[in-house]
Amino acid sequence: MNISVKEWFKSGAPWVWLTGGAVALNVIMVAGLLALIAVRGLGHFWPADVLQADYIESDGSRVVVIGEIADSEDVPAIQMREAGLEVAEGVETVRRDLLKVGNRDLLGSDFRWVTETGLQEIEHPPHLFVAERREWGNFYGFLRQVKQAGELVGEYKVGDADAAYDQLYAELEQRLDRALDIHDQIKDIEKHEIGAINATLERLRLRERSLELKGQLTAADQADIAASRAEQDESYKSLQARLEELYRQIGRDSLVAEVSDGQVVEIELSKVVQVFRPNAMGVGTKLGFYFGQIWAFMTDEPREANTEGGVFPAIFGTVMMVLLMSILVTPFGVVAAVYLREYAKQGTMTRLIRIAVNNLAGVPSIVYGVFGLGFFIYFLGGNIDQLFFPEALPAPTFGTPGLMWASLTLALLTLPVVIVATEEGLSRIPRSIREGSLALGATKAETLWKVVLPMASPAMMTGVILAVARAAGEVAPLMLVGVVKLAPSLPLDGNYPFIHLDQKFMHLGFHIYDVGFQSPNVEAARPLVYATALLLVVVIALLNLSAVAIRNRLREKYKALEH
């Protein structure tokens, strides 16, 4: 039976298709965005082949270039001709490649643009090696010698057998492993053992100052504190002697390599993170190296103005801040919602409060940051320092941006979301359940605590999920209340009181901003922006999925009561 267009529209079918199409379009756009971020970010860790070629400059001179292709683009031929390059007639576009040449300490820049037509005699020598350094980025060249304390322990000359190069490279890897092990020992001593001594000495200083301010510093206290300091000083001297010996050992070995222009460079192995030969790797070896690089990115600390190394402190800071924010916002939001729904008289004032709560959800986040800076840090934190930490003044303890104030600020920012979601959950609980509980002799408080709130817990978790989704990606307020470019230590460590809520911390969102817009090396930072953005999405998704799993479990638990 034929249906007229008018009847078809009246049936609502077109709107169903329109809605479905809009949802499908949104899903495709989100998937496309995530795919773009993933490809651009994860592709950075693949050990791409390194080329060696002769390159004809615009003035006709010929140079040797070594590097890996980081990006490519097509440019108008007229633009190339204006730059002095020869381009055949009839050619409209010329491809040019962004070559990562490394050796920034020698060449002045990690990258350079080369045209496709200018590259001649391209090859991928298997002897080319890449050294990831702690400073100055990657090094590209050919290994020539390995030295120990200035003495030659291995050498390769052009024309020698490949086996000789492999043997020299194996010697380099063995000595690099030793240098990395010593570096880890130095880091452990400096960051943990000496850090613990410094923390103990600071506690002794504050204890002495506190007793002095109270007028209770006795000769016995001074002797006890002096004895403790002497004990810590002895431990420090012992660790310092170990450090001096380790520094002598780590600076013993070095490599000598030849770069693209024939220059010979010597590099201490203490300045090298890893070496690899991408042109000599098979697919399986590259895959192993690739996943190792991704793991290092997630577990290492940043280097080189955050353009090298990993982002573990930022991951840790983000997760810890979100967890603290959730712990703070949930009770406040639930209590406010319970009062508005269960106890407040439903009148004009209550309606105005609900309107105010809804309006707070639309306040720009930077306003919350300014409020957190003024109220939490300067007023509340300053008074806490005056009352509880006078011995540390004038150095602030809580009167400075830190993890606790950042968590409180975001808890305030997301509070309206939790209140609204919890109120909605409370309103959906049938009145008959409340009346049944009261009829059985339970008080209103017992009904609320043992019946109503458990049944409304899935709605509370929905509010927490929405709060986490918003708070984890915020950047603007955090710049004012605790986030920094580089935090020297994590807010959780082995030194008393173990969780340092007064410390500044790193955050993935701010890390993206810093690397993308404040980095001195834009080309090197670009892929890390994509990689960190993908990681932030994954972290938020994992946090939300954890909350969703808890909510679903609660929903199943109390489903029977709803019916």
Disulfide bonds with the S-S distance in Angstrom:
none
